[in-house]
Amino acid sequence: MKPQQLTSGLDALDALTGIEALCCFVVEDERPLSGATGYLDWRLCGGLSKILGSGFFVGAPGDKLLLPTDARVSAQKVFAIGLGKLESVTSLGLENALTQAASMLSKAKVDSVALSFPALPRAVAQTRDELVDRAFAPHFSGAVAVFSP
């Protein structure tokens, strides 16, 4: 099944149904957060930004984070995956992050997920959907959706 494409915005985030988790890909050098991740952070009363500011999770490659949503959005959990510095993100790096995310979400027994990405470098953005289809979506029996940046 092809991932559903979603628009970014508070209305789209609030209308999201049938999704257990949100998985946000975060770079080290984008503050404030943008796109669907920025709107999610708004709904979480800056919870993700507070963690980023503390240095506990900074968006470095290999960084992983799980946050409760406290019913501020319909999804029960928020996972965040670090991509590193924006200019250093490559298609291979994104594929590795998607594979790590799929493994982490599968271990957490998540069946349906919505993904949020920063505005990726052009060459990487052109491969994003194909990488999601190949490296991520096959691991899930439920819905997979992707927010536009």
Steps between C-alpha positions, in 0.01 A plus 500: 500500500635845403541746787230765520621857434389760756530877504678666792298717732307497824179401322664195340664401828173538692305305235741206505319178590593134501867574566667360814824695484667800344863462394690824449837521331696787654820673389749658740490848351132578445359707783221577529363175363303534178227316312289238670766455770471869588121472520533187712741682732240777531235244602745351751546847655862514384583162653725394213675839492565478875670163456702633206607798709607275789748315279352159589389456138649734239419337166845347448525184289393206715306717750166343590226627726156386615252753639146453631241727343285534814196496266599835345483329158315187395817288473609337825876534454755722332830358383781728386800390294813709447632563149804717582576839348267591213774554241647157587178302447537257209262249345703220660482673839124542465463135400698395809284725722181355347627146561585586863159662545319199354689268735431717804130540418463127429654417839247739656226304318381803304282403203413843359716811482525847350843631403622857509820622333682833496548675165772266372775590253359485147675179389387321817145638480470352150570151639301529825175337388680212327709442814188503720336248265803270500668534842209585729143428387535120449553457877148616588163329464303817569496842341819688418461871428755768412459869579628741238786716632 
